[in-house]
Each structure stands twice: as C-alpha cells, then as structure tokens.
Amino acid sequence: MKIKRALFVPGKSAFFFDDQKAIKKGAKADGFVYEGQPLTRGFERIRIAGESISMVLELEDGQLAMGDCAAVQYSGVGGRDPLFLAEHYLPFMRQHLQPLLEGLEITSFRQMVDRFEKIEFEGQRLHTAIRYGLSQALLDARAKAEKKLKAEVICEEYNLPIVPERIKIFGQSGDDRYTNADKMILKQVDALPHALINNVEEKLGRDGEKLREYIRWLVARIIKLRTREDYRPDIHIDVYGTIGLIFEGNLDRVADYLASLEKEADGFNLYLEGPVDMEEKYRQLEALLRITRKLESMGSRVKVVADEHCNSLEDIKEFTDARACHMIQIKTPDLGGIQNVAEANLYCKSHGIEAYQGGTCNETDVSAQACVHVAMATRPDRMLAKPGMGFDEGFMIVNNEMERIIQVLKMKYGGSSK
C-alpha cells in the first residue's frame, strides 16, 4: 500500500511557548502574560500562543493516518531546536516533504522513519517538531495498513512482548500547584505534581524554604484526601535549575539541600528534576553526576531527574552510560521521531536508569495518544499526562487511551504477556 496524498494543516497546541531565559531572570507576570523583553532568539514576546502542524496522510484504500508536529513549551533553550511556528515551516513542508511522501510505499515503520530522521536540506536536519509529527503519521499509516494497534506495530518491530498492563502516569500541575494537586490526589495519579518551580523569589525562596513548605503541604494533603491508605504516589517536582541559582552553583550545597528535603517527604519517594542548569551539556552531565554521587554517598533516597541538555537519543545514552542521575525525562518532541522515544525507553531500562517518558504541556491530543502507544510497547517507569496545564484534560487523554489499548490487547491476546 502507498501514501496517496499528504496534507499539512496548521493548528493550535494545548499551551504556549515561553521564553525560559526571561522567566528565570525574573520576568514579572501580568495576568497570564509576562512583562519585559524576551531573551531567547525567535521570541517576539515572552509568552507566545502554542502552534502545531497536523500531517494527514491519505492511504490508497482511503484510510487517513495522522500525526502532529509540536514543540516544547521552553523551545530554543537547553540545546533544543528553535521556536516552531506554523507560518515559518508550512511552505518548507509543502515544497520539500510533500513530494517525498506522496507515492511512498508503506513498508516497516522503522525503515520509513529512518529515512526521514537522517535526511538533510541545505545541511540541516528536519526540525525536531517535524520529525516528531511525521513519525507519528508514518506509525499510524503502518498500523492502518496492517490493521493493528500502533503499540502492536512497535512491539513487533522491536521484538517486544505485548503486556496489557498500566504504565504509571505522572500529573503536571502548572502554576496552579495547589488546586491541581488536589485533583491529582482525588484521581489517584501515580506521580505528582510537577509544580513548575521556575522562579526563585516567588516559588523556591531565597533559602529554598518555599519549596520545603510546599512538600510538607503536599504530603499532608495526600494523607488528608486519599481514599485508601495504600495510595502513596511518587512526589516529582521540576525545579528548572533554580536550586543551583540559590546556592550560586555550589554543587555540594545543592546536594545537601536536596538530601534535607527527604524528611519533608515523610517516606514518600521524592524526585527532583533539573536541580541545576549549567547551560551546556557536558557541564550539566558532570554536575548532575556529582550531585547524584553525593546523595548516594550520604545514603539519601532523594532521586535526581535529568531534563535540560539531555534532549536527543545520543544525549540520553551519554547521561545513562555515565549514570549521571537516577531518572531521565525522555522529552518526546525533543527527540524528533518517536522511534527515538522507543529506543530511549529501552536503553534506559536495560542500563538501570529509570525512564520517564515525558513531553510537554504544549503538545496535542494526537501526539499524546501516539505516545501512549509507544509507552505501552516499551514500558517506561512513568509517562506524562499531557497535553495542557489544566491536568484533567491531559490525564483523561492519556489514561483513556491507555485503558482502550489494554482492553483491545486483552481481547486479542488474553490477559497475560505475550
């Protein structure tokens, strides 16, 4: 079967593009926007409405395969590709990608995506957002041609067992870290709340006391609101390098502070994502390695999660091989093709590093559902409820797609691993 026609449709993503540099430097909120000048290339304002581009592939038998190009909220920093705006990329896609896709024979998923992962135009690879959406569409095309679930296609091509069981879901609160935490507890999310600690003065505190108080509040809230005593979610907080800022880059003090938060977690597993941001990959790797080793030498149970400057599959392998952290966020749009997400999950797991299949609030329903299939096949330790910052909608999309996959797989294969 071949692809008959390819359409590229501009759309909206579920959140916004934010200039992380400007926010870290203290840009003040003005309602839902930020005051001040942007600091990251491509940003005309600090907060810009998120955009996406849908790829719709018409197959010879009339079926439609789809994937959504999307990029992370904090684009253009941390080693990531630049801002992804539809008006900038639609003409390129129509001129260069459409002729390559129309008439393309639908072969194995891995064969198709490998071609587009490596292709260059004027010495540049395709933007990660384009590779991300295209790989989703090609996976969907293969699944429709074979009359299989996308998860089945990945299991088949990576020689993986089919396991009709849940993956832990991680909720993302955004700035509404109190009300959304309540929602997560009521819906018994496996890991929570992200919390968006991206500013020292307002959210972390000059001595870190605001974060300490928040963890204490969160633990008390879980105990108060839970409906069963065995509900013990992992506490996972993204601090966007702000802990490094308050201790002026002193990694020993950072580690000491992280270790001190264990008592606030009161027996709950505590993960801290991005405690420092060294603004360059190898400096970041070395810093996280040093913090991780010190925590381990102290006997601390606090776990370090890598995010910034750990973007590509190659980056993830380097951080994993160095054992520079306890968990890696596999930030799905940053890896380009979703085959890289699958391989990153498998690599982390096989090398003893926890895999968190993440992503961004700034994705779409289509990309989120595709990611659920990748997770169900490759079995990361947790995956993000996405898209959006309101929690409920993203959790519904991911949870319900997961449950549908589980029941279809049980119908086809029975209840055990195959």
N, C-alpha and C positions, 0 to 999 in steps of 0.2 A: 504493500500500500504506500501511496505517496501523499505528500502535502500538496493540496491543490492551490490554495491561496493563503496569504498571510496578511493579517490586518494589525495595525498598531494604533491603539486607542488611548488618548490622554485621559487620565483620571486623577482622583484625589486619594491620598493616603490617609491613614487614620489619625495622624497627629501633625507635627510641624518639624521643620528644620530649625535648629537652634545653634547659634554661634557659641560654642562651648568656651572658647577663649574669653570672650567678652563677659560671659556669665561668671566664670571663675575669677575674673578680675573685678567683680563686684557690681556688674550692671544692675541697676535697680528696676524692680518690677513696677509697671504702670498698668494696673488691671491685668489683662492676660498678655500684654506685650512687655518689652523691656525698653528702658530709656538708654540712650548713649549710642556710641559709634561701634559698628561691627569691627572685628579684628581678624576674621578669617576670610581668605580670598573667596570671592564669589557671592558673599553675603552683602546685600544692599541694606538690610536691616538685621537686627539681632535675631528676631523670630520671623520665619517665612512659612507660609502655608505649605504643607507637605503635598507632593505630587507623585504620581505613578504613571506608568505606561503599560496597558494591557496588551499582551500578544495573543491574538486569536488565530489559530491555525485550522483551516478547513481541510479535512481529510477527503480522500477520493470517495468515500462512502457517505459523505455528508456530515459526519460527526465533527464536533468542534472541540479542539484541545486548547487549553488556556494556561497562561502564566502571567504573573505581574512583576514588572520591573519596579523595584523600590530600593531606597537607600536609607541609612540610619539617621536618626534624629540629629546626632552630632557629626554631620558629614564634614569632610575637609580637614579633620584633625586626627591626631593619633596614628598617622600613616595611612589614612583612608583616602579613597578617591574623592574628587571634588563634588560640590553640590550638584544634585541631579534634578534638573528642571526640564519638563517635557518639551518646551519650545526650543531648547538647545539641542535635544537629541532626536526628536522625531524626524527631521529632514535627513539626518545621517542614517537612521534606521531604514527609512523608506528607500534611500538611494543604494545602500550597501547590503543590508540584511535581506530585504525582500527578495531580490533575485537569487540569493543563496538558498532561501527556504522554499520558495515555490518550485515544485517538481522534485524536492528532496525525498529520496526513498527512506521510509521509516524502518531503520534497522535496530540494533540493540541501543538502549538508552545511552550506555557508556560510549559506544562508538560515535553516536551523534554529538553528544556534548563535548567529547574530547576535541573534535574538530573546531568547535566554536570557542572553546576555552583557550586554544593556542593561537587562533587567528589574530593577525595584526593589520591595522590600517595606518599607514604613514608612521610605522614604527611603534604604534601604541596598541595595546590590547583593548578589547571592548571594556567599557566602564563596568565595574562590578555589578551595578544595578541591572544592566542589560543582560549580562551573563546569568544573573540570578533569575530574571523573568524568563529568558529563553530556555534555560534548563528545566524550569517548571513545565513550560509548554511542551517541550520535547518528551519529558517523562509522561505527561498526560497523553500525548499522542501515541507513545508506545503502549501505554496501558489500554487505551481505547482500541488500538489495533489488535491487541492480544486478548481483549475482553477480560482484563484483570484489574485489580486494585493497583494503585501506584505503589503501595507498600509491597505487594507481591512481586512486582517487577524488580524492585530494589533487592529483595531477598533472593530472587532467582539469579540476578546478575552478580551479586556479591557472595553467593553461596552461603546464605544465612538461614538459620531456622526461622520458621514462622511461629511467633509467640503471641497468642491472642490475650495479652495481659496489659494492664495500665502502665504508663510511664508517669512518674511524679511530675506534677505541674507546679510551676513557680509563678506566683502572682506579682504584678508590678503596680505599685500604688500611685506613682507620680507624686506631685506635691501634696496631694490630699492623703498624707501618710497615716492619718488617724481614722477618718471615716472609712477609707478603703481597707485599712487593716481589719476593722470590724467586719466588713463584708467578707473578707477572705476567711476569717475565723468562722463565721456563720456558714460559709460554703465549704469549710474543711479543706482548704487548699493545702497541698503538701509542703510547700515552702513559701515564705513571705518575709517582708513586704516590698523589698527593693528600696523604697523610702526616698530615693533621689536626694541624697546628701551631697549637693553640688555647690554649696556656698558656705564659707567658714562662719561668717558673722551670724547669719540667720538660722542655720541648720546644724552646724557642728559645734560651734562655740570656740572661743579662742583657746580654751584649755581642753576642749573635747567633751565638756560636761553636758552639753545639749544632747549629743548622741548617747551618752551614758544614761541620761534620764529617759530618753526615748526607748532604749532597750528595756529598761526597768518597767516602763509603762506597758510596752508590748507584751512582755511576759505576764504581767498581772492581767492584761486584757484577755490573753489566750485562756488563762486559767478561769477567769470570770465567765467568758462567753461560750466556752466549749461545751458541747452536749454529751461528751463521753471522755472519761479520764485518760484513755489511751491515745487521744488526739494530741500529738506532740510534733507540730510542724518544725522543719528546719527554719531558723532565722537567717535570712540572707539579705545583707544591706550593701548597696553600692555607694561608695563614698567619693568616687571621682577624683582621687588623688588629694583630697582636702586634708587628710591626716598628715601627709607629708608636708603640706604647707604650714600647719600649725607648729610642727617641730622642725621647720626650716631644713628639711631634707636629712635630718639625723635619723638614720635607719634603726639604730639601737633603741632610740626613744620611741620610734614608731612601733617597733615590736613590743616594747614594754607596755605601751598603751593598749595595743591590741590584746595582749595577754590579760591585762587588767579588766577587760570587758567580759571575760569568761564568767566571772562571778555575777555580773548583771544578768547574763543569760540564764542563770539558775538551772543548769542541767540541760537546757535546750541546745542543740547543735547550732553553732554560730559561725557564719561565713561572712567575711568582709571582702568585698570586691573592689579592686583598684585602690589600695590604701595610699599609694604614691603614684605620681605621674612624672617620670623622668624625661619625657619629651623626646625620647629616642629609643629604638627597640632594644639594643643590647644593654644600654644603661638600665632600662626597665627590667629586662630579664635578670640582670645581676642584682638589682635592688630587691626584687621580689624573692629571688633565691636567698639572699642574705636574711631577709625578714622571716621567710619560711623556716630556714635552718635554725634561727634563734628561737622561734616559737617552739620548734620541736625539741631543742636542747633544754628549754625551760619546762618541758612536759605539758605545754599548753594544748588544749583541744580546739582552740580557735583556728579556723581554716582560711587560707588566703586564696582568693579567686583572681585569676589574670583576665584582663579585658583589653585595656588600651595597649596599642603597639603589638598586639597579638591577633592579627587580622586574617592573614592568609593561611592556607593549609601548611605551607612551609613554616610560617611563624609558629603555628600551633605545634608542629613537630619539634621545633627547636626548644620551645618552652617545656614541652613534655619530656624530651630527652634530658634536659638539664634538671628536671624535677624542680622547677623554679616556683612551684605553687602546689596547692592541693587540688584545685579545680580550675578548669579553663572554660570561660564563656566562648562558645563557638557562635560568634555573632553572624548569623546566617547570611545577611546581604553582603557583608564584607568579604566573604569567601568566593564570591562570584557564583559559579554553577553549584547547584545543590548536591551534585555528586561529591564536591569537596566537603560539604557538610557531613555526608555519609562517611566519607573516609576519615574525617577528623574525629567523629564519634568513635569509630572503630579503633583508630590509632591511640586515642587517649585511654580507652578501656583496656586495650591489650598491653599498655605500658604502665598501668597502675595509677593513672591520674583520672580524677572524676571529670566526666564530660557533662557540661551544662549546655544543651542546645538552646541558645538564646535567640537573639534577633533584636528587633526594635519595635517600639510603640508606633513607629512611622511606616509600618507595612500595610498590607491589605488583607481582606478575608481570604482571597485566593492564595496568596503566598503563605499565609498562616496554615491553611488546610494542607497545602503541599508539604509543609514542614512536618506536620503531624505524621504523614506517611513515612517520611524519612526517619523520624524518631521511632515509630512503631517497628520499622525494619531493623534499625541499628542499635536501639535500646540504650540511649544515653541515660545518665543518672537522673536528670531532670530536664524539662523543657519549659520554655516561657509561654505563659498565657498572653497572646497577642492577637491583633494589634490594639492600639489605643492606650490611653492613660486612665480610662474610667474603670478598669478592671473587669466589670461584669461582662461586657460585650466580648472582650478578648478571651476571657475564661470560657464563656459559652461556646465560642467558635472552636477553640482547641479541644475542650472537654467533649463536646458533642461529636466532633469529627472522630476523635479517638474512640468513643463508645460505638459509633457506627462501624468503624473498621474492625473492632473487636468482635462484634456480633456477626459481621459478614464472614470473618475468618473462622469463627467457631462453626458457623453454618456450613462452610466449605470443608473444613479440616478437622472439626471436633475441638474439644476444649483444651487439649494439651499441645505442647510444642511439636512442630513438625519439621 
